[in-house]
Amino acid sequence: MSKTSVLVECQGLSKSFGQHQALNEVSFTLDSPEPVALVGPNGAGKSTLFSILCGYQFADRGSVRVFGCTPGSAELKGKIGALPQDAVFDPDVAVIKQLTFFARLQGFSISEAQREGERVLESMGLLDKRLALPTELSHGMKKRLSIAQALIGPPKLVLLDEPTAGLDPENARAIRHCIRELQQHTHFIISSHNLSELEKLCSQVLFLEQGRLKSQQQLQQQAEGKLSLKLWRAHDQIAEDIQHITGVLAVRSHHEDLLIDYDPTLNPTLDQQLLQLLAQQHIRYRQLSHGHSLEDQLFSHAAEPSH
């Protein structure tokens, strides 16, 4: 793999704040052209990792390279954009003036900065709000405005922290659409607690927990040979009964959720047989789907195999 093909490369990255270790020997390489998900519980180190990638903070130990360069270096000026979770705009200044100012900080001339501000507003469907004050915008519009400022440059890499948090479904869908449109020319790393949103956007996931990289895995896995069955309530016997069906390789149960791996060449109609079994035992289910969800993939370690 050539250095130019690598988006981000971290080796043994560690960062502490007093007695708290935010990142502990984190190592990974990203080279996917599609959006990457960064997930983990609060305090896992996600924001610290974003800050280091942007060059806002420096690691205590280890190395990090973005497009082959050290974060904060002159070579990366204008190439990285970021959306903090709680981005704040001046309530008394029109949005186009603020975006023009941000563009000027990146070295644009006055006229170029004006055009750049209008470009990013248009990309977020906010050009008609260019003269509005931030206080005149809805919550969804403010979130899109925050993403617009992260797109000034335009950057080659954009880090988004909770881009759809608190949004109604329509606004969340609009932001997903914008990201899909922009990903042809821009790399995205997206941090969110909304796993279903990340499933719709990302091709792989980095899972941080207590400052350590717990896993790095692809999300676009083939649904063939995998079923997810969600029951209304847990049933101890049903997992064992499913295990005895022809072609079933493994059944993992976690409360009311069952993850089933099977060989479709041995039993191509397993889904139909599962529905028949549930009906015979009068067990209600909420959902039967092909493939395993991101939540299933991340937390299936908590599920116990059925024997």
C-alpha positions in Angstrom: 0.0 0.0 0.0 1.5 3.3 -1.0 1.7 6.2 1.5 -0.5 8.4 -0.7 -3.3 5.8 -0.6 -3.5 6.0 3.3 -6.0 8.4 4.7 -5.0 8.1 8.4 -2.4 6.0 10.1 -2.0 5.8 13.9 0.6 3.8 15.7 0.6 3.4 19.5 -1.3 6.7 20.0 -1.6 7.6 23.7 -2.9 10.8 25.4 -3.5 11.6 29.0 -5.1 14.5 30.9 -3.7 14.4 34.4 -4.5 10.9 35.8 -7.1 10.2 33.1 -5.8 8.3 30.0 -8.0 9.3 27.1 -6.2 7.2 24.5 -4.1 4.1 25.3 -1.9 2.6 22.5 -4.4 3.1 19.7 -3.2 1.8 16.3 -5.1 1.6 13.1 -4.9 2.4 9.4 -7.7 3.9 7.2 -7.6 3.8 3.4 -11.3 3.5 2.5 -12.7 6.1 0.1 -16.1 5.6 1.9 -17.2 7.2 5.2 -15.7 5.6 8.4 -17.7 5.3 11.6 -16.1 6.1 15.0 -18.2 4.7 17.9 -17.9 4.1 21.6 -19.4 5.1 24.9 -19.0 8.6 26.4 -15.4 9.0 27.6 -14.1 6.4 25.2 -11.6 8.9 23.6 -13.5 9.8 20.4 -13.3 13.6 20.8 -9.6 13.3 21.8 -8.8 11.3 18.7 -10.6 13.9 16.6 -8.7 16.7 18.2 -5.3 15.0 17.5 -6.2 14.3 13.9 -7.1 18.0 13.5 -3.9 19.1 15.1 -5.7 20.8 18.0 -3.9 18.6 20.5 -0.8 16.5 20.4 -0.3 12.9 21.5 1.9 12.1 24.5 3.3 9.0 22.7 2.9 7.3 19.3 2.6 8.7 15.8 -0.2 9.9 13.6 -0.2 10.7 9.9 -3.0 12.2 7.8 -2.4 11.9 4.1 1.2 11.1 5.0 1.6 14.4 7.0 1.8 15.3 10.6 -1.5 16.9 11.9 -1.1 20.6 12.4 1.6 20.9 9.7 1.5 23.4 6.9 1.0 20.6 4.4 -2.5 19.9 5.8 -3.7 23.5 5.9 -7.2 23.6 4.4 -7.3 19.9 3.9 -9.1 18.9 7.2 -12.5 20.2 8.3 -14.2 19.4 11.5 -17.7 19.6 13.0 -17.6 19.7 16.9 -20.7 18.3 18.6 -21.6 21.7 20.0 -20.6 24.2 17.3 -21.5 27.8 18.2 -22.0 30.7 15.9 -22.1 34.4 16.7 -25.9 35.1 17.1 -25.6 38.7 15.9 -23.8 38.2 12.6 -25.3 36.9 9.4 -24.2 33.4 8.5 -22.6 34.4 5.2 -20.4 36.9 7.0 -19.3 34.3 9.4 -18.5 31.7 6.8 -16.7 34.4 4.7 -14.6 35.1 7.8 -13.7 31.4 8.3 -12.7 31.2 4.6 -10.5 34.3 5.0 -8.7 32.5 7.8 -7.9 29.7 5.4 -6.2 32.2 3.0 -9.1 33.0 0.6 -9.2 36.5 -0.8 -12.3 38.6 0.1 -14.1 37.8 -3.1 -13.1 34.2 -3.1 -14.1 33.8 0.6 -17.6 35.2 -0.3 -18.0 32.7 -3.1 -16.7 29.9 -0.9 -19.2 30.7 1.8 -22.0 30.7 -0.7 -20.7 27.4 -2.1 -20.9 25.5 1.2 -24.3 27.0 2.0 -25.6 25.8 -1.3 -24.2 22.3 -0.7 -26.2 22.2 2.5 -29.4 23.7 0.9 -29.0 26.9 2.9 -28.2 29.5 0.2 -31.5 31.2 0.7 -30.6 31.7 4.4 -27.3 33.4 3.6 -28.4 36.8 5.2 -30.1 35.2 8.1 -28.9 35.3 11.7 -28.1 32.0 13.4 -30.9 32.6 15.9 -33.4 32.7 13.0 -32.5 29.2 11.9 -34.2 26.0 13.0 -32.2 23.4 14.9 -31.9 21.3 11.7 -30.7 24.3 9.7 -28.1 25.2 12.4 -26.7 21.7 12.2 -26.4 22.0 8.4 -24.7 25.3 8.9 -22.2 23.7 11.2 -21.5 21.1 8.6 -21.2 23.8 6.0 -18.4 25.5 7.9 -16.5 22.2 8.1 -16.6 22.0 4.3 -14.8 25.3 3.6 -11.7 24.7 1.6 -12.9 22.3 0.3 -11.1 19.9 2.7 -10.0 16.4 1.7 -11.0 15.0 5.1 -14.0 16.0 7.2 -14.5 14.8 10.8 -18.1 15.0 11.9 -19.1 14.6 15.6 -22.8 13.7 16.0 -23.9 15.3 12.7 -27.6 14.2 13.1 -28.0 14.4 16.9 -31.3 15.8 17.9 -32.6 16.1 14.4 -36.0 15.0 13.1 -36.0 12.2 10.5 -36.4 14.6 7.5 -33.4 16.7 8.5 -31.3 13.6 9.3 -32.1 12.2 5.9 -31.1 15.5 4.2 -27.7 15.5 5.9 -27.2 11.8 5.0 -28.0 12.8 1.4 -25.5 15.7 1.5 -22.7 13.4 2.8 -23.4 10.8 0.1 -23.2 13.5 -2.6 -19.9 14.9 -1.2 -18.1 11.6 -0.5 -17.1 11.4 -4.1 -14.5 14.0 -3.5 -14.2 14.1 0.3 -13.3 11.5 3.0 -15.5 11.5 6.1 -15.0 10.1 9.6 -18.3 10.2 11.5 -18.7 9.9 15.2 -22.2 9.1 16.5 -24.1 7.1 19.1 -26.9 6.5 16.5 -25.7 3.2 15.1 -28.6 3.0 12.6 -27.5 6.3 11.0 -23.9 5.1 10.7 -25.1 1.8 9.0 -26.6 3.9 6.3 -23.5 5.9 5.6 -20.3 4.0 6.5 -18.3 1.1 5.2 -16.3 0.3 8.3 -16.2 1.1 12.0 -13.6 1.9 14.6 -14.9 1.0 18.1 -13.2 2.7 21.0 -13.7 1.8 24.6 -11.9 3.3 27.6 -9.3 4.8 25.4 -8.4 1.5 23.6 -9.3 0.4 20.1 -11.6 -2.5 20.7 -12.2 -3.4 17.1 -11.9 -2.3 13.5 -14.2 -4.0 11.1 -16.0 -3.7 7.7 -19.7 -3.0 7.8 -20.7 -3.9 4.3 -20.8 -7.6 4.9 -22.9 -9.9 2.8 -26.3 -10.8 4.3 -26.1 -14.3 2.9 -25.8 -16.9 5.6 -26.8 -14.5 8.4 -30.2 -13.8 10.0 -31.2 -11.5 12.8 -34.4 -12.4 14.7 -35.8 -10.0 17.2 -38.4 -11.3 19.6 -40.9 -9.4 21.8 -39.4 -11.2 24.8 -36.7 -13.7 25.5 -37.4 -17.4 25.1 -34.8 -19.8 26.5 -35.9 -22.8 24.4 -36.2 -21.3 21.0 -32.5 -20.8 20.4 -31.8 -24.5 21.1 -34.7 -25.5 18.8 -33.3 -23.3 16.0 -29.8 -24.8 16.5 -31.2 -28.2 15.5 -32.6 -27.0 12.1 -30.7 -28.3 9.1 -28.0 -25.9 7.9 -27.8 -23.8 11.1 -24.2 -23.3 12.1 -24.5 -21.1 15.2 -27.1 -19.3 17.2 -26.1 -16.4 19.6 -28.7 -15.1 22.0 -28.7 -11.8 23.8 -31.9 -11.1 25.7 -34.7 -11.1 23.1 -32.3 -10.9 20.1 -31.0 -14.0 18.2 -28.1 -13.9 15.7 -28.2 -16.9 13.4 -25.3 -18.1 11.1 -26.3 -20.8 8.6 -25.3 -22.4 5.3 -27.7 -21.3 2.6 -26.6 -24.2 0.3 -27.9 -26.7 2.9 -31.1 -24.8 3.8 -32.1 -22.0 1.4 -35.5 -21.6 3.0 -34.4 -21.2 6.6 -36.2 -17.9 7.0 -39.5 -19.6 6.2 -38.8 -22.4 8.6 -38.1 -20.0 11.4 -41.5 -18.3 10.8 -43.2 -21.7 10.9 -41.4 -22.6 14.1 -42.4 -19.3 15.8 -46.0 -19.8 14.8 -46.0 -23.4 16.1 -44.7 -22.3 19.5 -46.9 -19.2 19.5 -43.9 -16.9 19.9 -44.3 -13.3 18.7 -41.4 -11.6 16.9 -40.7 -8.0 16.1 -38.4 -8.4 13.1 -36.7 -11.1 11.0 -34.0 -9.7 8.7 -31.1 -10.9 6.6 -27.6 -9.8 7.7 -26.5 -8.6 11.1 -26.9 -5.0 12.2 -24.0 -2.7 13.3 -25.3 -3.1 16.9 -25.2 -6.9 16.4 -21.7 -6.8 15.0 -20.3 -4.6 17.7 -21.9 -6.2 20.7 -22.3 -9.9 19.7 -19.5 -10.6 22.1 -22.1 -10.3 24.8 -24.2 -13.0 23.1 -23.7 -16.5 24.3 -23.6 -19.3 21.6 -26.3 -21.9 21.9 -25.2 -25.5 22.3 
